[in-house]
Amino acid sequence: MAEVRPAAAADRPRVEEIVQAAYAPWAEIIGTRPLPMDDDYAALIGAGHVFVTGPGPDGLIVLIPEDGVLLVDNVAVDPALHGSGVGRRLLAFAEARARDLGLLRLRLITNERMTSNIARYERLGYREIGREVLKGRNVVHMAKPLG
């Protein structure tokens, strides 16, 4: 099992490639570009918020500590590896990272039309805590308490 490590500046092109490939199929479904496709990954990597796994790397997670909560801002996996456990491994890392930081809850935001992702998060213990329109997109807020 590949370890999860902080992304380095040299990982940025591959991080951006994974994000574009992972989110491109959703653009047609939600009717616009998913927000992570336009994030500034150089800045996020520089701030220490991006973690990667695999030799490629093959997947990434963006984690941003907030007041008592760790925001899972983005999880993206190379589409060729969907269903292989990379995403679950990254989300497990997020839980461990939150605990290491003394944070008691994870939260995330996903588009309401990404129903398969919502179902996946629910299976992993996340629960819906609200909905809103964010930057012209209907989103679902989800959270998972850490016990």
DSSP file (Angstrom, degrees, kcal/mol; ACC not computed):
  #  RESIDUE AA STRUCTURE BP1 BP2  ACC     N-H-->O    O-->H-N    N-H-->O    O-->H-N    TCO  KAPPA ALPHA  PHI   PSI    X-CA   Y-CA   Z-CA
    1    1 A M              0   0    0      0, 0.0     2,-0.1     0, 0.0    53,-0.0   0.000 360.0 360.0 360.0 127.8    0.0    0.0    0.0
    2    2 A A        -     0   0    0      1,-0.1     2,-0.1    51,-0.0     0, 0.0  -0.411 360.0-119.8 -70.7 142.1    1.5    3.3   -1.0
    3    3 A E        -     0   0    0     -2,-0.1    51,-0.7    50,-0.0     2,-0.5  -0.366  18.7-121.4 -76.1 161.1    2.0    5.9    1.7
    4    4 A V  E     +A   53   0A   0     49,-0.2    49,-0.2    -2,-0.1    56,-0.0  -0.907  39.6 172.7-102.4 131.7    0.4    9.3    1.7
    5    5 A R  E     -A   52   0A   0     47,-2.7    47,-3.0    -2,-0.5     2,-0.1  -0.921  39.9 -85.3-136.5 159.2    2.8   12.2    1.7
    6    6 A P  E     -A   51   0A   0      0, 0.0    45,-0.3     0, 0.0     2,-0.1  -0.419  53.0-110.6 -61.6 139.9    2.8   16.0    1.4
    7    7 A A        -     0   0    0     43,-2.9     2,-0.2    -2,-0.1    43,-0.2  -0.465  30.0-145.6 -70.8 144.1    2.8   17.0   -2.2
    8    8 A A    >   -     0   0    0     -2,-0.1     3,-2.0     1,-0.1     4,-0.5  -0.681  29.2-103.9-103.9 163.1    5.9   18.7   -3.5
    9    9 A A  G >  S+     0   0    0      1,-0.3     3,-1.4    -2,-0.2    -1,-0.1   0.855 121.9  61.3 -54.5 -35.4    6.1   21.5   -6.1
   10   10 A A  G 3  S+     0   0    0      1,-0.3     4,-0.3     2,-0.1    -1,-0.3   0.701  97.1  60.1 -66.3 -18.6    7.3   18.9   -8.6
   11   11 A D  G <> S+     0   0    0     -3,-2.0     4,-2.7     1,-0.2     3,-0.4   0.631  78.5  93.9 -80.9 -14.3    4.0   17.0   -8.1
   12   12 A R  H <> S+     0   0    0     -3,-1.4     4,-2.8    -4,-0.5     5,-0.3   0.868  80.9  50.1 -53.3 -48.2    1.9   20.0   -9.3
   13   13 A P  H  > S+     0   0    0      0, 0.0     4,-2.0     0, 0.0    -1,-0.2   0.918 115.4  43.7 -58.7 -41.2    1.6   19.1  -13.0
   14   14 A R  H  > S+     0   0    0     -3,-0.4     4,-2.6    -4,-0.3    -2,-0.2   0.893 111.8  53.7 -70.3 -39.0    0.5   15.5  -12.1
   15   15 A V  H  X S+     0   0    0     -4,-2.7     4,-2.4     1,-0.2    -1,-0.2   0.945 111.4  45.9 -57.6 -48.6   -1.9   16.8   -9.4
   16   16 A E  H  X S+     0   0    0     -4,-2.8     4,-2.5    -5,-0.2    -1,-0.2   0.879 111.3  52.7 -63.7 -37.8   -3.5   19.1  -12.0
   17   17 A E  H  X S+     0   0    0     -4,-2.0     4,-2.4    -5,-0.3    -1,-0.2   0.921 110.3  47.3 -63.3 -44.8   -3.7   16.3  -14.5
   18   18 A I  H  X S+     0   0    0     -4,-2.6     4,-3.1     2,-0.2     5,-0.3   0.934 112.1  50.2 -62.4 -46.4   -5.5   14.0  -12.0
   19   19 A V  H  X S+     0   0    0     -4,-2.4     4,-2.3     1,-0.2     5,-0.3   0.937 112.1  46.9 -59.1 -47.9   -7.9   16.8  -11.0
   20   20 A Q  H  X S+     0   0    0     -4,-2.5     4,-1.8     1,-0.2    -1,-0.2   0.930 116.7  43.7 -61.4 -45.2   -8.8   17.6  -14.6
   21   21 A A  H  < S+     0   0    0     -4,-2.4    -2,-0.2     1,-0.2    -1,-0.2   0.893 115.4  48.0 -67.7 -40.0   -9.3   13.9  -15.5
   22   22 A A  H  < S+     0   0    0     -4,-3.1    -1,-0.2    -5,-0.2    -2,-0.2   0.860 120.6  35.2 -70.9 -35.4  -11.2   13.0  -12.4
   23   23 A Y  H >X S+     0   0    0     -4,-2.3     3,-1.3    -5,-0.3     4,-0.9   0.668  93.2  86.6 -95.4 -17.6  -13.6   15.9  -12.6
   24   24 A A  H >X S+     0   0    0     -4,-1.8     3,-1.0    -5,-0.3     4,-0.6   0.875  86.7  54.4 -53.6 -43.2  -14.1   16.3  -16.4
   25   25 A P  H 3> S+     0   0    0      0, 0.0     4,-0.8     0, 0.0     3,-0.3   0.791 104.5  56.8 -63.0 -24.3  -16.9   13.7  -16.5
   26   26 A W  H <> S+     0   0    0     -3,-1.3     4,-2.9     1,-0.2     5,-0.3   0.743  87.9  76.3 -77.7 -23.1  -18.9   15.6  -13.9
   27   27 A A  H <X>S+     0   0    0     -3,-1.0     4,-1.4    -4,-0.9     5,-0.7   0.901  98.6  43.4 -57.5 -43.5  -18.9   18.9  -15.9
   28   28 A E  H  <5S+     0   0    0     -4,-0.6    -1,-0.2    -3,-0.3    -2,-0.2   0.892 114.2  51.4 -68.7 -38.4  -21.6   17.7  -18.2
   29   29 A I  H  <5S+     0   0    0     -4,-0.8    -2,-0.2     1,-0.2    -1,-0.2   0.907 119.5  33.7 -66.3 -42.9  -23.6   16.2  -15.4
   30   30 A I  H  <5S-     0   0    0     -4,-2.9    -1,-0.2     2,-0.3    -2,-0.2   0.589 107.0-122.6 -93.0  -9.6  -23.6   19.3  -13.2
   31   31 A G  T  <5S+     0   0    0     -4,-1.4     2,-0.3    -5,-0.3    -3,-0.2   0.577  82.4  49.0  84.6   9.1  -23.7   21.7  -16.1
   32   32 A T  S   <S-     0   0    0     -5,-0.7    -2,-0.3    -6,-0.3    -1,-0.2  -0.964  99.2 -68.9-163.7 171.2  -20.5   23.6  -15.3
   33   33 A R        -     0   0    0     -2,-0.3    -9,-0.1    -3,-0.1     5,-0.1  -0.540  54.4-113.6 -70.4 130.2  -16.9   23.0  -14.3
   34   34 A P    >   -     0   0    0      0, 0.0     3,-1.8     0, 0.0     4,-0.3  -0.394  28.6-116.1 -59.4 141.8  -16.5   21.5  -10.9
   35   35 A L  G >  S+     0   0    0      1,-0.3     3,-2.0     2,-0.2     4,-0.2   0.836 109.7  63.2 -53.5 -41.0  -14.9   24.0   -8.6
   36   36 A P  G >  S+     0   0    0      0, 0.0     3,-1.1     0, 0.0    -1,-0.3   0.751  89.9  70.1 -60.0 -20.8  -11.7   21.9   -7.9
   37   37 A M  G <  S+     0   0    0     -3,-1.8    -2,-0.2     1,-0.2   -17,-0.1   0.717 103.7  42.0 -67.6 -18.5  -10.8   22.2  -11.6
   38   38 A D  G <  S+     0   0    0     -3,-2.0    -1,-0.2    -4,-0.3    -3,-0.1   0.284  86.1 122.5-112.4   9.3  -10.0   25.9  -11.2
   39   39 A D    <   -     0   0    0     -3,-1.1     2,-1.1    -4,-0.2     3,-0.1  -0.305  69.7-114.0 -70.3 157.7   -8.1   25.8   -7.9
   40   40 A D     >  +     0   0    0      1,-0.2     4,-2.3     2,-0.1     5,-0.2  -0.775  34.9 179.7 -93.0  93.2   -4.6   27.1   -7.6
   41   41 A Y  H  > S+     0   0    0     -2,-1.1     4,-2.7     1,-0.2     5,-0.3   0.782  76.7  60.4 -72.4 -26.4   -2.6   24.0   -6.9
   42   42 A A  H  > S+     0   0    0      2,-0.2     4,-2.4     1,-0.2    -1,-0.2   0.942 110.9  41.9 -61.6 -45.3    0.7   25.8   -6.7
   43   43 A A  H  > S+     0   0    0      2,-0.2     4,-1.9     1,-0.2    -2,-0.2   0.913 115.0  49.8 -67.5 -43.1   -0.6   27.8   -3.8
   44   44 A L  H  <>S+     0   0    0     -4,-2.3     5,-2.4     2,-0.2     6,-0.6   0.904 113.6  45.8 -64.3 -40.9   -2.3   24.9   -2.2
   45   45 A I  H ><5S+     0   0    0     -4,-2.7     3,-1.6     1,-0.2    -1,-0.2   0.928 111.7  52.6 -65.7 -44.4    0.8   22.8   -2.4
   46   46 A G  H 3<5S+     0   0    0     -4,-2.4    -2,-0.2     1,-0.3    -1,-0.2   0.825 107.3  52.4 -60.2 -32.4    2.9   25.7   -1.1
   47   47 A A  T 3<5S-     0   0    0     -4,-1.9    -1,-0.3    -5,-0.1    -2,-0.2   0.493 116.6-114.7 -82.5  -3.7    0.6   26.1    1.9
   48   48 A G  T < 5S+     0   0    0     -3,-1.6    -3,-0.2    -4,-0.3    -2,-0.1   0.728  82.0 120.5  79.7  22.0    1.0   22.4    2.7
   49   49 A H      < +     0   0    0     -5,-2.4    14,-2.9    -6,-0.2     2,-0.5   0.585  51.2  80.7 -94.8 -11.4   -2.7   21.5    2.0
   50   50 A V  E     - B   0  62A   0     -6,-0.6   -43,-2.9    12,-0.2     2,-0.4  -0.840  53.1-177.6-105.6 132.2   -2.2   18.9   -0.7
   51   51 A F  E     -AB   6  61A   0     10,-2.7    10,-2.5    -2,-0.5     2,-0.3  -0.963   7.1-165.5-124.9 143.4   -1.2   15.2    0.0
   52   52 A V  E     -AB   5  60A   0    -47,-3.0   -47,-2.7    -2,-0.4     2,-0.3  -0.833   6.0-161.7-127.4 162.6   -0.6   12.6   -2.6
   53   53 A T  E   > +AB   4  59A   0      6,-1.8     5,-3.1    -2,-0.3     6,-1.4  -0.981  48.3  36.0-141.5 154.0   -0.3    8.8   -2.8
   54   54 A G  T   5S-     0   0    0    -51,-0.7     5,-0.1    -2,-0.3    -2,-0.0   0.040  88.4 -78.5  89.0 161.9    1.1    6.4   -5.3
   55   55 A P  T   5S+     0   0    0      0, 0.0    -1,-0.2     0, 0.0     0, 0.0   0.688 127.9  36.5 -71.4 -18.9    4.2    6.5   -7.5
   56   56 A G  T   5S-     0   0    0     -3,-0.2     2,-0.2   -42,-0.0    -2,-0.1   0.901 124.8-101.8 -73.0 -45.8    2.6    8.7  -10.2
   57   57 A P  T   5 -     0   0    0      0, 0.0    -3,-0.3     0, 0.0     3,-0.1   0.663  52.1-169.3 -63.2 169.5    1.2   10.1   -7.9
   58   58 A D      < +     0   0    0     -5,-3.1    20,-3.0     1,-0.2     2,-0.3   0.589  61.2   8.1-106.9 -17.0   -2.1    8.3   -8.4
   59   59 A G  E     -BC  53  77A   0     -6,-1.4    -6,-1.8    18,-0.2     2,-0.3  -0.981  59.2-159.4-159.9 164.9   -4.4   10.4   -6.2
   60   60 A L  E     -BC  52  76A   0     16,-2.7    16,-2.3    -2,-0.3     2,-0.4  -0.979   5.2-159.6-148.7 158.5   -4.5   13.4   -4.0
   61   61 A I  E     -BC  51  75A   0    -10,-2.5   -10,-2.7    -2,-0.3     2,-0.6  -0.995  11.9-147.6-140.0 139.2   -6.5   15.0   -1.2
   62   62 A V  E     -BC  50  74A   0     12,-2.7    11,-2.1    -2,-0.4    12,-1.1  -0.941  20.0-174.6-108.8 119.8   -6.6   18.7   -0.2
   63   63 A L  E     - C   0  72A   0    -14,-2.9     9,-0.2    -2,-0.6    -2,-0.0  -0.964   6.8-176.7-121.8 125.9   -7.0   19.2    3.5
   64   64 A I  E     - C   0  71A   0      7,-2.4     7,-2.7    -2,-0.5     2,-0.2  -0.954  21.6-136.1-126.2 112.2   -7.5   22.6    5.1
   65   65 A P  E     + C   0  70A   0      0, 0.0     5,-0.2     0, 0.0     2,-0.2  -0.445  30.7 173.2 -66.0 135.5   -7.7   22.9    8.9
   66   66 A E        -     0   0    0      3,-3.5     2,-1.2    -2,-0.2     3,-0.5  -0.585  51.8 -46.5-125.5-170.0  -10.5   25.2   10.1
   67   67 A D  S    S-     0   0    0      1,-0.3     3,-0.1    -2,-0.2    36,-0.0  -0.487 122.7 -29.1 -67.1  95.9  -11.9   26.1   13.5
   68   68 A G  S    S+     0   0    0     -2,-1.2    36,-1.0     1,-0.2    37,-0.5   0.504 128.1  84.9  76.9   4.4  -12.2   22.6   15.1
   69   69 A V        -     0   0    0     -3,-0.5    -3,-3.5    34,-0.2     2,-0.6  -0.967  68.5-137.6-138.9 148.4  -12.7   20.9   11.8
   70   70 A L  E     -Cd  65 106A   0     35,-2.5    37,-2.0    -2,-0.3     2,-0.5  -0.952  24.4-143.8-107.3 117.0  -10.6   19.5    8.9
   71   71 A L  E     -Cd  64 107A   0     -7,-2.7    -7,-2.4    -2,-0.6     2,-1.2  -0.684   2.1-151.2 -80.5 121.7  -12.1   20.5    5.6
   72   72 A V  E     +Cd  63 108A   0     35,-3.4    37,-0.5    -2,-0.5    -9,-0.2  -0.792  24.1 175.6 -87.5  93.1  -11.7   17.8    2.9
   73   73 A D  E     -     0   0A   0    -11,-2.1     2,-0.3    -2,-1.2    -1,-0.2   0.756  59.3  -2.2 -78.1 -25.7  -11.6   20.3    0.1
   74   74 A N  E     -C   62   0A   0    -12,-1.1   -12,-2.7    -3,-0.1     2,-0.4  -0.926  49.3-171.5-166.5 137.0  -10.9   17.8   -2.7
   75   75 A V  E     +C   61   0A   0     -2,-0.3     2,-0.4   -14,-0.2   -14,-0.2  -0.990  21.3 170.7-128.8 124.4  -10.3   14.1   -3.2
   76   76 A A  E     -C   60   0A   0    -16,-2.3   -16,-2.7    -2,-0.4     2,-0.4  -0.999  10.6-173.1-140.2 137.1   -9.2   13.1   -6.7
   77   77 A V  E     -C   59   0A   0     -2,-0.4   -18,-0.2   -18,-0.2     5,-0.1  -0.965  40.9 -95.1-128.2 142.1   -8.0    9.8   -8.1
   78   78 A D    >   -     0   0    0    -20,-3.0     3,-2.9    -2,-0.4     4,-0.3  -0.372  38.5-129.1 -51.0 123.7   -6.6    8.9  -11.5
   79   79 A P  G >  S+     0   0    0      0, 0.0     3,-1.2     0, 0.0    -1,-0.2   0.777 106.3  65.6 -53.6 -28.2   -9.7    7.5  -13.3
   80   80 A A  G 3  S+     0   0    0      1,-0.2    -2,-0.1     3,-0.0     0, 0.0   0.698 105.6  45.0 -66.1 -16.9   -7.8    4.4  -14.3
   81   81 A L  G X  S+     0   0    0     -3,-2.9     3,-2.0   -23,-0.2     5,-0.5   0.287  78.0 135.6-111.0   8.3   -7.6    3.5  -10.6
   82   82 A H  T <  S+     0   0    0     -3,-1.2    -4,-0.0    -4,-0.3     0, 0.0  -0.333  74.9  22.3 -56.7 137.2  -11.2    4.3   -9.6
   83   83 A G  T 3  S+     0   0    0      1,-0.0    -1,-0.3     0, 0.0    -3,-0.0   0.469  93.9 105.2  84.7   2.5  -12.5    1.4   -7.4
   84   84 A S  S <  S-     0   0    0     -3,-2.0    -2,-0.1     0, 0.0    -1,-0.0   0.457  97.0-102.8 -95.5  -1.0   -9.0    0.3   -6.3
   85   85 A G  S  > S+     0   0    0     -4,-0.2     4,-2.4     3,-0.0     5,-0.2   0.404  88.0 119.6  97.7  -2.5   -9.2    1.8   -2.8
   86   86 A V  H  > S+     0   0    0     -5,-0.5     4,-2.2     1,-0.2     5,-0.2   0.937  78.2  47.0 -62.3 -46.2   -7.0    4.9   -3.4
   87   87 A G  H  > S+     0   0    0      1,-0.2     4,-2.4     2,-0.2    -1,-0.2   0.910 111.9  50.1 -62.3 -43.1   -9.8    7.3   -2.5
   88   88 A R  H  > S+     0   0    0      1,-0.2     4,-2.4     2,-0.2    -1,-0.2   0.907 109.9  51.6 -61.2 -40.9  -10.7    5.3    0.7
   89   89 A R  H  X S+     0   0    0     -4,-2.4     4,-2.1     1,-0.2    -1,-0.2   0.907 110.1  49.0 -63.0 -41.3   -7.0    5.4    1.6
   90   90 A L  H  X S+     0   0    0     -4,-2.2     4,-1.9     2,-0.2    -1,-0.2   0.895 111.6  48.5 -65.8 -39.7   -6.9    9.1    1.2
   91   91 A L  H  X S+     0   0    0     -4,-2.4     4,-1.7     2,-0.2    -2,-0.2   0.860 109.6  52.3 -69.6 -34.3  -10.0    9.6    3.3
   92   92 A A  H  X S+     0   0    0     -4,-2.4     4,-2.2     2,-0.2    -2,-0.2   0.894 107.8  52.7 -65.1 -38.9   -8.6    7.4    6.0
   93   93 A F  H  X S+     0   0    0     -4,-2.1     4,-3.0     1,-0.2    -2,-0.2   0.904 104.9  55.5 -60.5 -41.1   -5.5    9.6    5.9
   94   94 A A  H  X S+     0   0    0     -4,-1.9     4,-2.6     1,-0.2    -1,-0.2   0.904 107.0  49.8 -59.4 -41.8   -7.7   12.6    6.4
   95   95 A E  H  X S+     0   0    0     -4,-1.7     4,-2.3     2,-0.2    -1,-0.2   0.937 112.8  46.1 -62.5 -46.1   -9.2   11.1    9.5
   96   96 A A  H  X S+     0   0    0     -4,-2.2     4,-2.6     1,-0.2    -2,-0.2   0.903 112.5  51.1 -63.5 -40.9   -5.8   10.3   10.9
   97   97 A R  H  X S+     0   0    0     -4,-3.0     4,-1.8     2,-0.2    -1,-0.2   0.914 108.7  51.3 -62.8 -43.9   -4.5   13.8   10.0
   98   98 A A  H  <>S+     0   0    0     -4,-2.6     5,-3.0     1,-0.2     4,-0.3   0.934 111.2  47.8 -59.2 -46.2   -7.5   15.4   11.8
   99   99 A R  H ><5S+     0   0    0     -4,-2.3     3,-1.7     1,-0.2    -2,-0.2   0.924 109.1  53.6 -61.4 -43.7   -6.8   13.4   14.9
  100  100 A D  H 3<5S+     0   0    0     -4,-2.6    -1,-0.2     1,-0.3    -2,-0.2   0.842 110.7  47.7 -58.8 -33.0   -3.1   14.4   14.8
  101  101 A L  T 3<5S-     0   0    0     -4,-1.8    -1,-0.3    -5,-0.2    -2,-0.2   0.436 118.2-113.5 -87.1  -0.2   -4.2   18.0   14.6
  102  102 A G  T < 5 +     0   0    0     -3,-1.7     2,-0.4    -4,-0.3    -3,-0.2   0.733  67.2 146.7  74.7  22.5   -6.6   17.6   17.5
  103  103 A L      < -     0   0    0     -5,-3.0    -1,-0.3    -6,-0.2   -34,-0.2  -0.767  37.8-158.9 -96.6 139.5   -9.6   18.2   15.3
  104  104 A L        +     0   0    0    -36,-1.0    42,-2.9    -2,-0.4     2,-0.3   0.385  66.6  37.7-101.1   2.2  -12.8   16.4   16.1
  105  105 A R  E     - E   0 145A   0    -37,-0.5   -35,-2.5    40,-0.3     2,-0.3  -0.998  58.1-146.6-155.0 147.0  -14.7   16.5   12.8
  106  106 A L  E     -dE  70 144A   0     38,-2.6    38,-2.6    -2,-0.3     2,-0.3  -0.864  21.7-175.2-105.9 148.5  -14.2   16.3    9.0
  107  107 A R  E     +dE  71 143A   0    -37,-2.0   -35,-3.4    -2,-0.3     2,-0.3  -0.980   5.1 174.7-140.1 157.2  -16.4   18.2    6.6
  108  108 A L  E     -dE  72 142A   0     34,-2.4    34,-2.7    -2,-0.3     2,-0.4  -0.968  21.1-138.0-152.5 166.0  -16.7   18.4    2.9
  109  109 A I  E     + E   0 141A   0    -37,-0.5     2,-0.3    -2,-0.3    32,-0.2  -0.996  24.4 172.3-128.8 133.8  -18.8   20.0    0.2
  110  110 A T  E     - E   0 140A   0     30,-2.2    30,-3.4    -2,-0.4     2,-0.1  -0.969  39.7 -94.3-138.6 156.7  -19.9   18.2   -3.0
  111  111 A N  E >   - E   0 139A   0     -2,-0.3     3,-1.9    28,-0.2    28,-0.3  -0.453  31.7-127.4 -69.5 140.3  -22.3   19.1   -5.8
  112  112 A E  T 3  S+     0   0    0     26,-2.6    -1,-0.1     1,-0.3    27,-0.1   0.728 108.6  58.7 -63.7 -20.4  -25.8   17.8   -5.3
  113  113 A R  T 3  S+     0   0    0     25,-0.4     2,-1.6     1,-0.2     3,-0.3   0.536  81.2  85.9 -86.1  -5.4  -25.7   16.1   -8.7
  114  114 A M    <>  +     0   0    0     -3,-1.9     4,-2.2     1,-0.2     3,-0.5  -0.427  54.8 156.8 -87.4  61.2  -22.7   14.0   -7.7
  115  115 A T  H  >  +     0   0    0     -2,-1.6     4,-2.5     1,-0.3    -1,-0.2   0.814  64.9  55.7 -64.0 -34.0  -25.1   11.5   -6.2
  116  116 A S  H  > S+     0   0    0     -3,-0.3     4,-2.0     2,-0.2    -1,-0.3   0.885 109.7  47.7 -67.0 -35.6  -22.7    8.5   -6.4
  117  117 A N  H  > S+     0   0    0     -3,-0.5     4,-2.8     2,-0.2    -2,-0.2   0.908 110.0  52.1 -68.8 -41.3  -20.1   10.5   -4.4
  118  118 A I  H  X S+     0   0    0     -4,-2.2     4,-2.4     1,-0.2    -2,-0.2   0.934 110.9  47.8 -59.2 -45.6  -22.7   11.5   -1.8
  119  119 A A  H  X S+     0   0    0     -4,-2.5     4,-2.2     2,-0.2    -1,-0.2   0.897 111.1  51.3 -62.3 -40.4  -23.7    7.8   -1.4
  120  120 A R  H  X S+     0   0    0     -4,-2.0     4,-1.2     2,-0.2    -2,-0.2   0.932 110.4  48.2 -62.8 -45.9  -20.0    6.9   -1.1
  121  121 A Y  H  <>S+     0   0    0     -4,-2.8     5,-2.5     1,-0.2     3,-0.3   0.899 109.5  53.1 -62.9 -39.5  -19.4    9.5    1.6
  122  122 A E  H ><5S+     0   0    0     -4,-2.4     3,-1.7     1,-0.2    -1,-0.2   0.907 105.7  53.6 -62.0 -40.6  -22.5    8.3    3.5
  123  123 A R  H 3<5S+     0   0    0     -4,-2.2    -1,-0.2     1,-0.3    -2,-0.2   0.796 106.8  53.9 -62.8 -26.9  -21.2    4.7    3.5
  124  124 A L  T 3<5S-     0   0    0     -4,-1.2    -1,-0.3    -3,-0.3    -2,-0.2   0.338 130.5 -93.3 -91.0   6.4  -18.0    6.1    5.0
  125  125 A G  T < 5S+     0   0    0     -3,-1.7    -3,-0.2     1,-0.3     2,-0.2   0.466  79.6 136.1 100.8   1.9  -19.9    7.8    7.9
  126  126 A Y      < -     0   0    0     -5,-2.5     2,-0.4    -6,-0.1    -1,-0.3  -0.566  34.6-160.9 -79.9 147.7  -20.5   11.3    6.5
  127  127 A R  E     -F  143   0A   0     16,-2.6    16,-2.2    -2,-0.2     2,-0.2  -0.971  25.1-104.1-129.7 146.3  -23.9   12.9    7.0
  128  128 A E  E     +F  142   0A   0     -2,-0.4    14,-0.3    14,-0.2     3,-0.1  -0.469  35.9 172.6 -67.4 134.0  -25.6   15.8    5.2
  129  129 A I  E     -     0   0A   0     12,-3.1     2,-0.3     1,-0.4    13,-0.2   0.393  59.2 -28.9-122.4  -1.7  -25.6   18.9    7.4
  130  130 A G  E     -F  141   0A   0     11,-1.1    11,-3.4     2,-0.0    -1,-0.4  -0.918  47.6-128.8 166.9 169.5  -26.9   21.5    4.9
  131  131 A R  E     +F  140   0A   0     -2,-0.3     2,-0.3     9,-0.2     9,-0.2  -0.968  28.2 154.5-138.4 153.1  -27.3   22.7    1.3
  132  132 A E  E     -F  139   0A   0      7,-1.7     7,-3.0    -2,-0.3     2,-0.6  -0.971  46.5 -96.8-162.9 171.4  -26.7   26.0   -0.3
  133  133 A V  E     -F  138   0A   0     -2,-0.3     2,-0.5     5,-0.2     5,-0.2  -0.918  42.2-176.0 -97.6 122.1  -25.8   27.7   -3.6
  134  134 A L  E >   -F  137   0A   0      3,-3.2     3,-1.5    -2,-0.6    -2,-0.0  -0.973  67.6 -21.2-125.7 116.7  -22.1   28.2   -3.8
  135  135 A K  T 3  S-     0   0    0     -2,-0.5    -1,-0.1     1,-0.3     3,-0.1   0.888 129.6 -49.1  50.9  43.3  -20.5   30.1   -6.7
  136  136 A G  T 3  S+     0   0    0      1,-0.2     2,-0.4    -3,-0.0    -1,-0.3   0.573 118.7 109.8  77.8  10.4  -23.6   29.3   -8.8
  137  137 A R  E <   - F   0 134A   0     -3,-1.5    -3,-3.2   -25,-0.0     2,-0.7  -0.948  69.9-125.6-121.3 138.8  -23.6   25.6   -7.9
  138  138 A N  E     - F   0 133A   0     -2,-0.4   -26,-2.6    -5,-0.2   -25,-0.4  -0.731  42.2-176.4 -81.3 117.1  -26.0   23.7   -5.7
  139  139 A V  E     -EF 111 132A   0     -7,-3.0    -7,-1.7    -2,-0.7     2,-0.5  -0.807  25.2-140.0-121.5 158.1  -23.9   22.0   -3.1
  140  140 A V  E     -EF 110 131A   0    -30,-3.4   -30,-2.2    -2,-0.3     2,-0.5  -0.961  14.9-146.2-114.1 128.5  -24.3   19.6   -0.2
  141  141 A H  E     -EF 109 130A   0    -11,-3.4   -12,-3.1    -2,-0.5   -11,-1.1  -0.825  22.8-178.8 -92.8 133.0  -22.4   20.1    3.0
  142  142 A M  E     -EF 108 128A   0    -34,-2.7   -34,-2.4    -2,-0.5     2,-0.3  -0.941   6.0-172.8-131.3 153.5  -21.4   16.8    4.8
  143  143 A A  E     -EF 107 127A   0    -16,-2.2   -16,-2.6    -2,-0.3   -36,-0.2  -0.983  12.6-159.1-145.1 155.6  -19.6   16.1    8.0
  144  144 A K  E     -E  106   0A   0    -38,-2.6   -38,-2.6    -2,-0.3     2,-0.2  -0.959  17.5-141.5-136.2 116.8  -18.2   13.2    9.9
  145  145 A P  E     -E  105   0A   0      0, 0.0     2,-0.6     0, 0.0   -40,-0.3  -0.504  14.6-138.0 -73.5 147.4  -17.5   13.3   13.6
  146  146 A L              0   0    0    -42,-2.9    -2,-0.0    -2,-0.2     0, 0.0  -0.936 360.0 360.0-108.7 122.4  -14.4   11.6   14.8
  147  147 A G              0   0    0     -2,-0.6    -1,-0.1   -42,-0.0   -43,-0.1   0.436 360.0 360.0 -92.7 360.0  -14.9    9.6   18.0
